[in-house]
């Protein structure tokens, strides 16, 4: 699976700077794929020296299956 930006369709990778729905810049430092179809997985963002585990929708992202 890969993580993509829902608006642009571009892949988001570890180390990319992304914007949250609040307009805050953060660096993607990790990600966890969904473990089941009922899960969204998590993205790990670093802002101001703090790392948080958040839903992908916070950065307008979703998981897609790779071909």
C-alpha positions as CSV (number, residue, x, y, z in Angstrom):
1,X,0.0,0.0,0.0
2,X,1.0,3.6,-0.5
3,X,-0.1,6.8,1.1
4,X,-1.4,9.5,-1.3
5,X,-2.7,13.0,-1.1
6,X,-6.4,12.9,-1.8
7,X,-6.5,16.2,-3.6
8,X,-3.5,15.9,-5.8
9,X,-3.1,12.1,-6.1
10,X,0.6,12.3,-5.4
11,X,2.4,9.8,-3.1
12,X,3.4,11.0,0.3
13,X,6.7,9.6,1.6
14,X,8.6,9.7,4.9
15,X,10.5,12.9,5.2
16,X,7.9,14.9,3.2
17,X,6.6,18.2,4.7
18,X,2.8,18.1,4.8
19,X,0.1,20.5,5.9
20,X,-2.6,19.5,8.5
21,X,-6.2,20.5,8.0
22,X,-5.4,23.4,10.3
23,X,-2.7,24.7,7.9
24,X,0.2,23.7,10.2
25,X,3.3,22.4,8.5
26,X,4.6,19.0,9.8
27,X,7.1,16.4,8.7
28,X,6.0,12.8,8.1
29,X,8.3,10.7,10.1
30,X,6.5,7.4,10.0
31,X,3.4,5.5,9.0
32,X,1.5,2.4,9.8
33,X,-0.7,0.8,7.2
34,X,-4.3,-0.3,8.1
35,X,-4.3,-3.7,9.8
36,X,-7.9,-4.4,8.6
37,X,-10.5,-3.0,6.3
38,X,-12.1,-1.2,9.3
39,X,-8.9,0.7,10.1
40,X,-7.4,3.8,8.6
41,X,-3.9,3.2,9.8
42,X,-1.8,6.1,11.2
43,X,0.6,8.7,10.2
44,X,3.4,10.0,12.5
45,X,4.0,13.7,12.2
46,X,6.6,15.8,13.9
47,X,5.7,19.4,14.7
48,X,7.7,21.7,17.0
49,X,9.9,18.7,18.2
50,X,6.8,16.6,19.1
51,X,5.8,13.4,17.2
52,X,2.1,12.6,17.2
53,X,0.2,9.5,15.8
54,X,-2.7,10.8,13.7
55,X,-5.3,9.6,11.2
56,X,-4.3,10.1,7.6
57,X,-7.3,12.4,7.0
58,X,-5.6,15.0,9.2
59,X,-3.2,15.5,6.2
60,X,-5.8,14.9,3.6
61,X,-4.3,11.5,2.8
62,X,-5.5,7.9,2.2
63,X,-4.1,4.5,1.6
64,X,-4.3,2.9,-1.8
65,X,-3.3,-0.6,-3.0
66,X,-0.3,-0.6,-5.3
67,X,-0.6,-2.3,-8.6
